[in-house]
Amino acid sequence: MAAPQIPNLNTLRRAPGNPSGRARGGPSSNNDAEDEVAKDKTVQQTDQDASVSRLSAVQLGYLDDPFAELFVAGQGQRRFPIINRGTYVRTTAIDNLVHRFLSASPSQKQIVSLGAGSDTRFFRLRSHMPSFPPFLYHELDFPSNTAQKIATITRSSVLRDLIPGEITTSEDLTSVSSPTYNIHPLDLRTLDPTSTTSPPALQHIDPLLPTVLISECCLIYLLPSLADAAATYFTRILFPASTPLGLILYEPINPNTPFGRVMVSNLAARGIMLQTLKKYGSLDAQKERLRVYGFDGGREARTVDDLWEEGVDEGDKERVAGLEMVDEVEEWRLLAGHYCVAWAWRDGHGDEKDPEVWEGWKDAGK
């Protein structure tokens, strides 16, 4: 199940309840198929939560993203200061890893974003060209989410002009192909090797290019077995061992603390189940997970609190602190300690291996 970005941190401020009148157990119908469709729709809708949070951070000066407003219906909504700070740290940390990867050498590279939703990273990267060497960018998500994104791109000349080359859109308006940017309608559950159906072809993904996979709270919505199957499809099947490959994860952790239990309960009340949280609920578990996926070059995992304290330079800290007063410092640290960014890489061992491609990741976040 390809899912969008993490449910925005503002959900943790809501008291447990069920505004829709339906529990995660399913709609009033007993039809299992209808139940699964309803659950998928709940996950898909979290993408708008993430878009609103991103726009809030942009409008208040935390982030520079001129494209964020294009993906939000209406005027958006101002989030709490600790939510805005969390959005800033999460976005900045992942951007830093991506920028270091792309800038490490002049060779062409590739990014594959799982459950990309309305994420604007491709457009932000393209707007800074030629700061980076040429790259290919792929986004995977549910067809309903890819259709919404393609509709937004179609309406915006600003977005279309940032996609070089000829753009081809599928007849059902759920996929886009171009020499640099591709949108794939894909349910990640179809990558299960035990499935009776063959996974759809991912056109234009180059299995030999140095590649980074990004999962911003996407895999966490899958059953652990399916999340692992989807990840290993990329690390062991699509990309051969000779290809330099990295993975960036952004996920909640620590479900067994008092705060963690409230977090899980509040999200469950909205019908959002964090399926892999129990299995990968600590920094150590995340790093072990990455080892099992085959990333033997290096593995790191840091909480959002760690990344704020040690990964943001003092000048940016001062700037961000001046945007809004964060009165609840302890609440911020508690919240930020329950989310993490984990990243790992493997060097590959092909004849054309790029020895510099992961150099910038070795001290990232410090």
C-alpha positions as CSV (number, residue, x, y, z in Angstrom):
1,M,0.0,0.0,0.0
2,A,1.7,3.1,-1.2
3,A,0.9,5.8,1.4
4,P,1.4,9.5,1.6
5,Q,3.4,11.4,4.2
6,I,3.1,11.0,7.9
7,P,-0.1,12.2,9.5
8,N,0.7,15.7,10.6
9,L,1.9,16.1,14.2
10,N,-1.2,18.2,15.0
11,T,-3.3,15.0,15.2
12,L,-1.6,14.4,18.6
13,R,-3.3,17.4,20.0
14,R,-6.7,16.0,19.4
15,A,-8.5,14.2,22.1
16,P,-9.3,10.6,21.4
17,G,-12.6,10.3,19.5
18,N,-14.1,9.4,16.2
19,P,-15.4,12.4,14.3
20,S,-16.5,10.3,11.4
21,G,-18.5,7.9,13.5
22,R,-16.5,5.0,12.2
23,A,-13.7,3.0,14.0
24,R,-10.7,1.5,12.3
25,G,-12.5,-1.8,12.5
26,G,-14.3,-0.8,9.3
27,P,-17.4,0.9,7.8
28,S,-20.9,-0.2,8.8
29,S,-20.9,-2.7,5.9
30,N,-19.6,-6.2,6.6
31,N,-18.1,-6.4,3.2
32,D,-14.3,-6.9,3.6
33,A,-13.6,-5.3,0.2
34,E,-15.4,-2.2,1.2
35,D,-13.7,-2.2,4.5
36,E,-10.3,-2.2,2.8
37,V,-11.2,0.6,0.5
38,A,-12.3,2.7,3.4
39,K,-9.1,2.1,5.2
40,D,-7.0,2.9,2.2
41,K,-9.0,6.1,1.7
42,T,-8.2,7.2,5.3
43,V,-4.5,6.7,4.8
44,Q,-4.6,8.5,1.4
45,Q,-6.3,11.5,3.0
46,T,-3.5,12.1,5.4
47,D,-1.6,13.6,2.5
48,Q,-3.7,16.7,2.8
49,D,-2.8,17.0,6.5
50,A,0.9,16.9,5.5
51,S,0.3,19.5,2.8
52,V,-1.5,21.9,5.2
53,S,1.3,21.5,7.7
54,R,4.0,22.2,5.1
55,L,2.1,25.3,3.9
56,S,1.8,26.5,7.5
57,A,5.6,26.2,8.0
58,V,6.2,28.0,4.6
59,Q,3.8,30.9,5.3
60,L,5.4,31.6,8.7
61,G,9.0,31.6,7.2
62,Y,10.3,28.2,8.5
63,L,10.7,26.8,5.0
64,D,11.2,28.2,1.5
65,D,8.8,26.4,-0.8
66,P,6.9,28.5,-3.4
67,F,5.1,25.4,-4.6
68,A,3.4,24.4,-1.3
69,E,0.3,26.5,-1.8
70,L,-0.4,24.9,-5.1
71,F,-1.2,21.6,-3.4
72,V,-3.5,22.9,-0.7
73,A,-7.2,23.8,-1.3
74,G,-8.2,27.1,0.2
75,Q,-6.1,29.2,2.5
76,G,-4.6,26.5,4.7
77,Q,-4.5,26.5,8.4
78,R,-1.9,27.7,10.9
79,R,-0.4,24.9,13.0
80,F,0.9,25.1,16.5
81,P,4.6,26.3,16.9
82,I,5.9,22.9,17.8
83,I,4.2,21.4,14.8
84,N,5.8,24.0,12.5
85,R,9.2,23.3,14.1
86,G,8.8,19.6,13.6
87,T,7.9,20.1,9.9
88,Y,11.0,22.3,9.5
89,V,13.3,19.8,11.1
90,R,11.9,16.8,9.2
91,T,12.0,18.6,5.9
92,T,15.4,20.1,6.4
93,A,17.0,16.8,7.5
94,I,15.7,14.9,4.5
95,D,16.6,17.8,2.1
96,N,20.1,17.8,3.6
97,L,20.6,14.1,2.8
98,V,19.2,14.4,-0.7
99,H,21.3,17.4,-1.5
100,R,24.5,15.7,-0.2
101,F,23.7,12.7,-2.3
102,L,23.1,14.7,-5.5
103,S,26.1,16.9,-5.0
104,A,28.6,14.2,-4.0
105,S,29.8,13.7,-7.6
106,P,29.0,15.0,-11.1
107,S,27.5,11.6,-12.2
108,Q,23.8,11.3,-12.9
109,K,21.7,9.9,-10.0
110,Q,18.1,8.9,-9.2
111,I,15.5,9.4,-6.5
112,V,12.5,7.1,-5.9
113,S,9.9,8.5,-3.5
114,L,7.5,6.0,-2.0
115,G,4.1,7.3,-1.2
116,A,5.1,10.8,-2.4
117,G,1.6,12.3,-2.3
118,S,1.7,16.0,-2.9
119,D,5.4,16.3,-1.9
120,T,7.1,19.2,-3.7
121,R,10.7,18.0,-3.5
122,F,11.2,17.4,-7.2
123,F,10.0,21.0,-8.0
124,R,12.2,22.5,-5.3
125,L,15.2,20.6,-6.6
126,R,14.5,21.6,-10.2
127,S,14.1,25.3,-9.3
128,H,17.7,25.2,-8.0
129,M,19.2,23.7,-11.1
130,P,22.0,23.8,-12.2
131,S,23.1,23.5,-8.6
132,F,22.9,19.7,-8.9
133,P,24.1,17.3,-11.5
134,P,21.3,15.8,-13.7
135,F,19.0,13.4,-11.9
136,L,15.9,11.2,-12.5
137,Y,13.0,11.5,-10.1
138,H,10.2,8.9,-9.6
139,E,7.2,9.1,-7.3
140,L,5.0,6.2,-6.4
141,D,1.6,6.4,-4.8
142,F,-2.0,5.2,-4.9
143,P,-3.7,6.0,-8.2
144,S,-6.1,8.4,-6.5
145,N,-3.2,10.4,-5.1
146,T,-1.3,10.4,-8.3
147,A,-4.4,11.6,-10.2
148,Q,-4.7,14.5,-7.8
149,K,-1.1,15.5,-8.2
150,I,-1.2,15.3,-12.0
151,A,-4.3,17.4,-12.0
152,T,-2.5,20.1,-10.0
153,I,0.5,20.0,-12.3
154,T,-1.7,20.2,-15.4
155,R,-3.4,23.4,-14.0
156,S,0.0,25.1,-13.1
157,S,2.3,26.4,-15.8
158,V,4.8,27.0,-13.0
159,L,5.0,23.3,-12.2
160,R,4.9,22.2,-15.9
161,D,7.7,24.5,-16.9
162,L,10.0,22.8,-14.3
163,I,9.6,19.4,-16.0
164,P,12.1,19.4,-19.0
165,G,11.5,17.4,-22.1
166,E,8.3,15.8,-23.4
167,I,5.7,14.9,-20.9
168,T,3.3,11.9,-21.5
169,T,0.2,11.4,-19.4
170,S,-1.6,8.1,-19.3
171,E,-5.2,8.0,-20.6
172,D,-6.6,7.5,-17.1
173,L,-4.6,10.5,-15.9
174,T,-2.8,8.6,-13.1
175,S,0.7,8.4,-14.5
176,V,3.3,10.7,-16.0
177,S,6.4,9.9,-18.0
178,S,9.2,12.2,-19.0
179,P,13.0,12.1,-19.3
180,T,13.4,13.4,-15.8
181,Y,10.2,13.1,-13.8
182,N,7.9,10.1,-13.6
183,I,4.7,9.5,-11.5
184,H,3.8,5.8,-11.0
185,P,0.3,4.7,-9.7
186,L,1.3,1.8,-7.5
187,D,0.0,0.0,-4.5
188,L,3.1,-1.2,-2.7
189,R,1.3,-4.3,-1.5
190,T,1.6,-5.6,-5.0
191,L,5.3,-5.9,-4.5
192,D,4.7,-8.8,-2.1
193,P,6.7,-11.8,-3.5
194,T,4.0,-14.2,-2.3
195,S,1.3,-12.4,-4.4
196,T,-0.3,-14.3,-7.2
197,T,-0.1,-11.2,-9.5
198,S,3.0,-9.8,-11.0
199,P,4.1,-6.3,-9.9
200,P,3.4,-3.6,-12.5
201,A,6.4,-2.4,-14.5
202,L,8.1,0.7,-13.2
203,Q,9.0,2.4,-16.5
204,H,12.1,4.6,-16.8
205,I,13.5,3.6,-13.4
206,D,17.2,2.9,-14.2
207,P,18.4,-0.1,-12.0
208,L,22.0,0.8,-12.5
209,L,22.1,4.5,-11.5
210,P,23.1,5.4,-7.9
211,T,19.7,5.8,-6.2
212,V,18.1,7.0,-3.0
213,L,14.7,5.6,-1.9
214,I,12.6,7.9,0.3
215,S,9.8,6.8,2.6
216,E,8.3,9.6,4.6
217,C,6.0,7.6,6.8
218,C,4.9,5.4,4.0
219,L,6.0,1.9,4.8
220,I,4.6,2.3,8.3
221,Y,1.1,1.9,7.0
222,L,1.8,-1.6,5.7
223,L,1.7,-4.8,7.7
224,P,5.3,-5.5,8.7
225,S,5.6,-8.4,6.3
226,L,4.4,-6.3,3.4
227,A,6.6,-3.3,4.4
228,D,9.6,-5.6,4.4
229,A,8.6,-7.2,1.1
230,A,8.2,-3.8,-0.5
231,A,11.6,-2.6,0.7
232,T,13.4,-5.7,-0.3
233,Y,11.8,-5.6,-3.7
234,F,13.8,-2.5,-4.3
235,T,17.0,-3.5,-2.5
236,R,17.3,-7.1,-3.7
237,I,15.2,-7.4,-6.9
238,L,14.8,-4.1,-8.8
239,F,18.3,-2.8,-8.0
240,P,21.1,-5.3,-8.3
241,A,23.8,-5.5,-5.6
242,S,26.2,-3.6,-7.9
243,T,24.1,-0.5,-7.7
244,P,24.9,2.1,-5.0
245,L,21.6,2.4,-3.1
246,G,20.4,4.4,-0.1
247,L,17.2,4.6,1.9
248,I,15.8,7.5,4.0
249,L,13.0,6.7,6.4
250,Y,10.9,9.2,8.5
251,E,8.7,7.5,11.0
252,P,7.4,7.7,14.6
253,I,9.0,5.6,17.3
254,N,8.7,4.8,21.0
255,P,5.0,3.5,21.0
256,N,5.3,2.1,24.6
257,T,5.9,5.4,26.5
258,P,2.9,7.2,27.9
259,F,3.1,9.8,25.2
260,G,3.6,7.1,22.6
261,R,0.4,5.3,23.7
262,V,-1.6,8.5,23.4
263,M,-0.1,9.1,20.0
264,V,-1.1,5.7,18.8
265,S,-4.6,6.0,20.3
266,N,-5.3,9.4,18.8
267,L,-4.3,8.3,15.4
268,A,-6.2,5.0,15.7
269,A,-9.3,7.1,16.5
270,R,-8.9,8.7,13.1
271,G,-8.7,5.2,11.5
272,I,-4.9,5.5,11.0
273,M,-3.0,2.4,12.1
274,L,0.8,2.6,12.3
275,Q,1.4,-1.0,11.3
276,T,5.2,-1.4,11.7
277,L,5.5,0.8,14.8
278,K,5.7,-2.0,17.2
279,K,8.3,-3.9,15.2
280,Y,10.5,-0.9,14.4
281,G,9.7,1.3,17.5
282,S,13.3,2.3,18.5
283,L,16.4,3.8,16.8
284,D,18.2,0.5,17.3
285,A,15.3,-1.4,15.7
286,Q,15.3,1.0,12.7
287,K,19.1,0.5,12.2
288,E,18.7,-3.3,12.4
289,R,15.9,-3.2,9.9
290,L,18.2,-1.3,7.5
291,R,20.9,-3.9,8.0
292,V,18.4,-6.7,7.2
293,Y,17.4,-4.8,4.0
294,G,21.0,-5.1,2.9
295,F,22.5,-1.7,3.6
296,D,26.0,-2.7,4.7
297,G,27.8,0.6,3.9
298,G,26.5,2.5,6.9
299,R,23.4,3.1,9.0
300,E,22.2,6.0,11.1
301,A,19.0,6.9,13.0
302,R,18.4,10.1,14.9
303,T,15.3,11.5,16.7
304,V,13.9,14.8,15.5
305,D,15.0,16.2,18.8
306,D,18.6,15.1,18.2
307,L,18.5,16.5,14.7
308,W,17.3,19.9,16.1
309,E,19.9,20.0,18.8
310,E,22.8,18.7,16.8
311,G,21.9,18.8,13.2
312,V,20.7,22.4,12.8
313,D,23.4,25.1,12.9
314,E,23.1,27.8,15.5
315,G,22.3,30.5,13.0
316,D,19.3,28.6,11.7
317,K,18.2,27.7,15.2
318,E,18.2,31.4,16.1
319,R,16.2,32.3,13.0
320,V,13.6,29.6,13.6
321,A,13.3,30.4,17.3
322,G,12.6,34.0,16.3
323,L,9.6,33.0,14.1
324,E,7.3,31.9,16.9
325,M,7.5,31.6,20.6
326,V,7.7,27.9,21.7
327,D,6.5,28.1,25.3
328,E,6.2,24.3,25.8
329,V,9.8,23.4,25.4
330,E,9.3,20.1,27.3
331,E,6.3,19.3,25.1
332,W,8.4,20.0,22.0
333,R,11.2,17.7,23.2
334,L,8.7,15.0,24.1
335,L,7.0,15.2,20.7
336,A,10.3,15.4,18.8
337,G,11.7,12.4,20.7
338,H,8.9,10.2,19.2
339,Y,9.8,10.8,15.6
340,C,13.0,9.8,13.8
341,V,14.9,10.0,10.5
342,A,16.9,6.9,9.6
343,W,19.2,6.5,6.7
344,A,21.5,3.9,5.3
345,W,23.5,3.1,2.2
346,R,25.4,0.4,0.3
347,D,28.3,1.1,-1.9
348,G,27.6,-1.3,-4.7
349,H,30.4,-3.2,-6.3
350,G,30.1,-2.7,-10.0
351,D,32.9,-1.7,-12.4
352,E,31.5,1.9,-12.5
353,K,30.9,2.3,-8.8
354,D,31.0,5.9,-7.7
355,P,33.3,5.9,-4.6
356,E,32.2,9.4,-3.5
357,V,28.4,9.1,-3.7
358,W,27.8,8.5,0.0
359,E,30.6,10.6,1.4
360,G,28.2,13.3,2.5
361,W,26.1,10.9,4.4
362,K,28.8,9.7,6.7
363,D,28.6,12.8,9.0
364,A,25.0,13.9,8.2
365,G,22.9,14.9,11.2
366,K,25.9,15.7,13.3
